[in-house]
Amino acid sequence: MEILLILKILIIIAGIIAIYAIARNLDIIKIILIYWKDLILRRK
């Protein structure tokens, strides 16, 4: 039983870290997309 509890806690912590990493990457992806959009619109 204790092993299952430890595994559940580790999975929850890993999920929180994954959500945080995805949120940080979304900001970076958004900046890159805005940059590319500006490059494309500037050339027209």
ABEGO torsion letter per residue (X at the ends): XAAAAAAAAAAAAAAAAAAAAAAAAAAAAAAAAAAAAAAAAAAX
